[in-house]
Amino acid sequence: MAERGAPIGNQYAAKGRIWTDALKRAIARRLDGDLQHGLDKLADQLVAAGMEQGERWALEHIADRLEGKATEHKVVDQTVTVEVGNARTLATTLRALEQPAEVTGLTVQ
């Protein structure tokens, strides 16, 4: 399936960085313009909250940053009745479904 990106010329992502840029400036102001040192201090505090204080939110944030956020899994329980004339008809019908992750309990009558 082809990737669907934003249309050419879309500037929505740039607008989202306004808040990120403001946070970076605020962190740098706290340490005389040293953004990297400020980020290191924040990272230290986050790790301390997770490891020393056992804060679940901190542990989850660290895990999300290191491993990536877990993908959402959905279980759909649905009955589909298909009249099958031949294998090509079955294959076409299954392709028409929205990319089922798993087909279980398929009964052909």
Contact map, one row per residue, 1 for C-alpha under 8 A:
1110000000000000000000000000000000000000000000000000000000000000000000000000000000000000000000000000000000000
1111000000000000000000000000000000000000000000000000000000000000000000000000000000000000000000000000000000000
1111100000000000000000000000000000000000000000000000000000000000000000000000000000000000000000000000000000000
0111110000000000000000000000000000000000000000000000000000000000000000000000000000000000000000000000000000000
0011111000000000000000000000000000000000000000000000000000000000000000000000000000000000000000000000000000000
0001111101000000000000000000000000000000000000000000000000000000000000000000000000000000000000000000000000000
0000111111000000000000000000000000000000000000000000000000000000000000000000000000000000000000000000000000000
0000011111000000000000000000000000000000000000000000000000000000000000000000000000000000000000000000000000000
0000001111100000000000000000000000000000000000000000000000000000000000000000000000000000000000000000000000000
0000011111111000000000000000000000000000000000000000000000000000000000000000000000000000000000000000000000000
0000000011111110000000000000000000000000000000000000000000000000000000000000000000000000000000000000000000000
0000000001111111000000000000000000000000000000000000000000000000000000000000000000000000000000000000000000000
0000000001111111100000000000000000000000000000000000000000000000000000000000000000000000000000000000000000000
0000000000111111110000000000000000000000000000000000000000000000000000000000000000000000000000000000000000000
0000000000111111110000000000000000000000000000000000000000000000000000000000000000000000000000000000000000000
0000000000011111111100000000000000000000000000000000000000000000000000000000000000000000000000000000000000000
0000000000001111111110000000000000000000000000000000000000000000000000000000000000000000000000000000000000000
0000000000000111111111000000000000000000000000000000000000000000000000000000000000000000000000000000000000000
0000000000000001111111100000000000000000000000000000000000000000000000000000000000000000000000000000000000000
0000000000000001111111110000000000000000000000000000000000000000000000000000000000000000000000000000000000000
0000000000000000111111111000000000000000000000000000000000000000000000000000000000000000000000000000000000000
0000000000000000011111111100000000000000000000000000000000000000000000000000000000000000000000000000000000000
0000000000000000001111111110000000000000000000000000000000000000000000000000000000000000000000000000000000000
0000000000000000000111111111000000100000000000000000000000000000000000000000000000000000000000000000000000000
0000000000000000000011111111100010100000000000000000000000000000000000000000000000000000000000000000000000000
0000000000000000000001111111110000000000000000000000000000000000000000000000000000000000000000000000000000000
0000000000000000000000111111111010100110000000000000000000000000000000000000000000000000000000000000000000000
0000000000000000000000011111111111110100000000000000000000000000000000000000000000000000000000000000000000000
0000000000000000000000001111111111000000000000000000000000000000000000000000000000000000000000000000000000000
0000000000000000000000000111111110000100000000000000000000000000000000000000000000000000000000000000000000000
0000000000000000000000000011111111101100000000000000000000000000000000000000000000000000000000000000000000000
0000000000000000000000000001111111000000000000000000000000000000000000000000000000000000000000000000000000000
0000000000000000000000001011111111100000000000000000000000000000000000000000000000000000000000000000000000000
0000000000000000000000000001101111111100000000000000000000000000000000000000000000000000000000000000000000000
0000000000000000000000011011001011111110000000000000000000000000000000000000000000000000000000000000000000000
0000000000000000000000000001000001111111000000000000000000000000000000000000000000000000000000000000000000000
0000000000000000000000000000001001111111100000000000000000000000000000000000000000000000000000000000000000000
0000000000000000000000000011011001111111110000000000000000000000000000000000000000000000000000000000000000000
0000000000000000000000000010000000111111111000000000000000000000000000000000000000000000000000000000000000000
0000000000000000000000000000000000011111111100000000000000000000000000000000000000000000000000000000000000000
0000000000000000000000000000000000001111111110000000000000000000000000000000000000000000000000000000000000000
0000000000000000000000000000000000000111111111000000000000000000000000000000000000000000000000000000000000000
0000000000000000000000000000000000000011111111100000000000000000000000000000000000000000000000000000000000000
0000000000000000000000000000000000000001111111110000000000000000000000000000000000000000000000000000000000000
0000000000000000000000000000000000000000111111111000000000000000000000000000000000000000000000000000000000000
0000000000000000000000000000000000000000011111111100000001000100000000000000000000000000000000000000000000000
0000000000000000000000000000000000000000001111111111000001100100000000000000000000000000000000000000000000000
0000000000000000000000000000000000000000000111111111100000000000000000000000000000000000000000000000000000000
0000000000000000000000000000000000000000000011111111111001100000000000000000000000000000000000000000000000000
0000000000000000000000000000000000000000000001111111111111100000000000000000000000000000000000000000000000000
0000000000000000000000000000000000000000000000111111111000100000000000000000000000000000000000000000000000000
0000000000000000000000000000000000000000000000111111110000000000000000000000000000000000000000000000000000000
0000000000000000000000000000000000000000000000011111111000000000000000000000000000000000000000000000000000000
0000000000000000000000000000000000000000000000001111111101100000000000000000000000000000000000000000000000000
0000000000000000000000000000000000000000000000001110111111100000000000000000000000000000000000000000000000000
0000000000000000000000000000000000000000000000000100011111110000000000000000000000000000000000000000000000000
0000000000000000000000000000000000000000000000000100001111111000000000000000000000000000000000000000000000000
0000000000000000000000000000000000000000000001101100011111111100000000000000000000000000000000000000000000000
0000000000000000000000000000000000000000000000101110011111111110000000000000000000000000000000000000000000000
0000000000000000000000000000000000000000000000000000000111111111000000000000000000000000000000000000000000000
0000000000000000000000000000000000000000000000000000000011111111100000000000000000000000000000000000000000000
0000000000000000000000000000000000000000000001100000000001111111110000000000000000000000000000000000000000000
0000000000000000000000000000000000000000000000000000000000111111111110000000000000000000000000000000000000000
0000000000000000000000000000000000000000000000000000000000011111111111000000000000000000000000000000000000000
0000000000000000000000000000000000000000000000000000000000001111111110000000000000000000000000000000000000000
0000000000000000000000000000000000000000000000000000000000000111111100000000000000000000000000000000000000000
0000000000000000000000000000000000000000000000000000000000000011111110000000000000000000000000000000000000000
0000000000000000000000000000000000000000000000000000000000000011111111000000000000000000000000000000000000000
0000000000000000000000000000000000000000000000000000000000000011101111100000000000000000000000000000000000000
0000000000000000000000000000000000000000000000000000000000000001000111110000000000000000000000000000000000000
0000000000000000000000000000000000000000000000000000000000000000000011111000000000000000000000000000000000000
0000000000000000000000000000000000000000000000000000000000000000000001111100000000000000000000000000000000000
0000000000000000000000000000000000000000000000000000000000000000000000111110000000000000000000000000000000000
0000000000000000000000000000000000000000000000000000000000000000000000011111000000000000000000000000000000000
0000000000000000000000000000000000000000000000000000000000000000000000001111100000000000000000000000000000000
0000000000000000000000000000000000000000000000000000000000000000000000000111110000000000000000000000000000000
0000000000000000000000000000000000000000000000000000000000000000000000000011111000000000000000000000000000000
0000000000000000000000000000000000000000000000000000000000000000000000000001111100000000000000000000000000000
0000000000000000000000000000000000000000000000000000000000000000000000000000111110000000000000000000000000000
0000000000000000000000000000000000000000000000000000000000000000000000000000011111000000000000000000000000000
0000000000000000000000000000000000000000000000000000000000000000000000000000001111100000000000000000000000000
0000000000000000000000000000000000000000000000000000000000000000000000000000000111110000010010000000000000010
0000000000000000000000000000000000000000000000000000000000000000000000000000000011111000000000000000000000011
0000000000000000000000000000000000000000000000000000000000000000000000000000000001111110110000000000000000010
0000000000000000000000000000000000000000000000000000000000000000000000000000000000111110110000000000000000000
0000000000000000000000000000000000000000000000000000000000000000000000000000000000011111110000000000000000000
0000000000000000000000000000000000000000000000000000000000000000000000000000000000011111111000000000000000000
0000000000000000000000000000000000000000000000000000000000000000000000000000000000000111111100000000000000000
0000000000000000000000000000000000000000000000000000000000000000000000000000000000011111111110000000000000000
0000000000000000000000000000000000000000000000000000000000000000000000000000000001011111111111000000000000000
0000000000000000000000000000000000000000000000000000000000000000000000000000000000000011111111100000000000000
0000000000000000000000000000000000000000000000000000000000000000000000000000000000000001111111110000000000000
0000000000000000000000000000000000000000000000000000000000000000000000000000000001000000111111111000000000000
0000000000000000000000000000000000000000000000000000000000000000000000000000000000000000011111111000000000000
0000000000000000000000000000000000000000000000000000000000000000000000000000000000000000001111111110000000000
0000000000000000000000000000000000000000000000000000000000000000000000000000000000000000000111111100000000000
0000000000000000000000000000000000000000000000000000000000000000000000000000000000000000000011111111000000000
0000000000000000000000000000000000000000000000000000000000000000000000000000000000000000000000111111000000000
0000000000000000000000000000000000000000000000000000000000000000000000000000000000000000000000101111100000000
0000000000000000000000000000000000000000000000000000000000000000000000000000000000000000000000001111111000000
0000000000000000000000000000000000000000000000000000000000000000000000000000000000000000000000000011111000000
0000000000000000000000000000000000000000000000000000000000000000000000000000000000000000000000000001111100000
0000000000000000000000000000000000000000000000000000000000000000000000000000000000000000000000000001111111000
0000000000000000000000000000000000000000000000000000000000000000000000000000000000000000000000000000011111000
0000000000000000000000000000000000000000000000000000000000000000000000000000000000000000000000000000001111100
0000000000000000000000000000000000000000000000000000000000000000000000000000000000000000000000000000001111110
0000000000000000000000000000000000000000000000000000000000000000000000000000000000000000000000000000000011111
0000000000000000000000000000000000000000000000000000000000000000000000000000000001110000000000000000000001111
0000000000000000000000000000000000000000000000000000000000000000000000000000000000100000000000000000000000111
